[in-house]
């Protein structure tokens, strides 16, 4: 029987977390789903753990590929997915709501929507909810919202979240509109989310605890030289599309890019010399700031200039990590 949901889990050296991740799906009260694990070249015990689970549960598939990054792993998962709806779950994260799939199913069946967004909360490695990072509640969860109309409010409230993991999407939309992740780098979620919101027409929401985004010390993408450079390249790509009026809601997309631009400013020390020069040309994006944090960055930028503001953001990001 064709499953209702396909849950795609890209995994890379996640043996410490992968069992809890998969278990949070296996214990769902709605049982029409498949789990597709794409092992992105792990050299630890990830593969052995996943193979044991796949041998026990026929609806769990394990696929190994040479290391190509999360974008390539997710795209491979999409190519083999059979479900009517698709979700992405990172291997070091997990779901905290056993009824998540049931609630998503009811959303899609009761409302003619292309995607449903649900809450993503930050947790410590030991499982404690970090309440100070929780976003405000989504708009009315009983209504079907037009993406074009709700998009500005979501960006203004910081609710779009440049993550694929808090969005359940019709697979037919992803296939018909060729919505894929960029491969070979980091920050691929941002590109994917902008594509998604440029093509989806209707959206609904779920509030309440749902997705546990685990805060731990293993992630180095944002502090490596690669992560910020890939983020800067994505900002450049979409800023040019906005300038050429090649996307719906260009000012809203610019507002979303302004937020990411602020983050990139805080990681200037990791950018290549060429990318520093290129990124500086896009300071005008701050003019489109919509959310509170980016508006503060815009104010600092106006008063103190570019480089001082970069250092202030860098200090702020450092304080957040500790």
C-alpha positions, 0 to 999 in steps of 0.5 A: 500500500502506498504510504501517506507520508514519506519521512526523509532523514539525511544522516552523516556521522549521527550514531549518537542520535539516530536511534532516538530520531528514528524512534520518534517516527516509529512511535507515531500514532498514525501508521501510514508512512515510510522512513527513508534514511540517506546515509551520506557517507558516515564512517561511524556506527550510523550505518549498522544502527540503521540497517538493524532498524531497517531489518526489523521494520519493512517500511524503513529504507536505508540508502548509502551514498558517498559523502555529498552533503545534506542537499544531495541526500535529501534530493535522493530521498525525494527521488525514491519517495512514494508518500503523498506528503513529504517531511524532512527530519535531521538525524540529530533531531527528533519529534516530541509529538506522537500525534504529529502525523495524525494532526498533519493528515487531518490538516491536509484532508480538512483543508486544501493546502500545499503545505503545513508548518509546525513548531520547531523548538530548540532543545539541549543535548540532554532534552531540555526545552530552551523556552527563550528561543521559542517563536510566537504562535502561528496564525489561526490554525483552523484556517487555510491561508493564502501564501501570498497574503500571509508571507509578509507577516511570517517574515516580519514575525521571524516565522518562515524559518529557513529550515525544511524540517518544520514543513510538510509538503505535497510531494506533487508540488515539489515534483511539478515545480522542480523544487530541489535542494542545491547540492555540494554546500551548506545553507541549502534550506534557505534556497529550498524554502524560498523556492517553496514559498514562491510556488505554494499557494495555500498553507496551514499551521500547527501549534504546540510542541512538535519538532526538537532541534537539538543544540549540540557542539557537533555542528560546525557549518556556521563556524567553518569557512564553507558555511558562510560562503555558501550562505553568501552565495545563496543571498547573492543568487536570490538578491539578483532574482529579486532585482530582476523581478524574477520571484513573486513577492520580491520585497518579502523575499528581500526581507527574508534575505535581509535577515540572512544577510545580517547573519552573514555579516556576523560571520565575515571572518570566515568569508573569502576575500572575493565574497567579502567584496561581493557581499558588501554590494548587497548592503541595500538588502537591510533597507527591506528589513521586516523582523525586529532583529534585522531592523536593529541591525539596519539601525546600527548599520546606519549609525555606525557603518558596515564593519562596526556592525559586522563586529557587533553581530559577531559578538552577539552570535558568540554570546549566544553560543556560550 
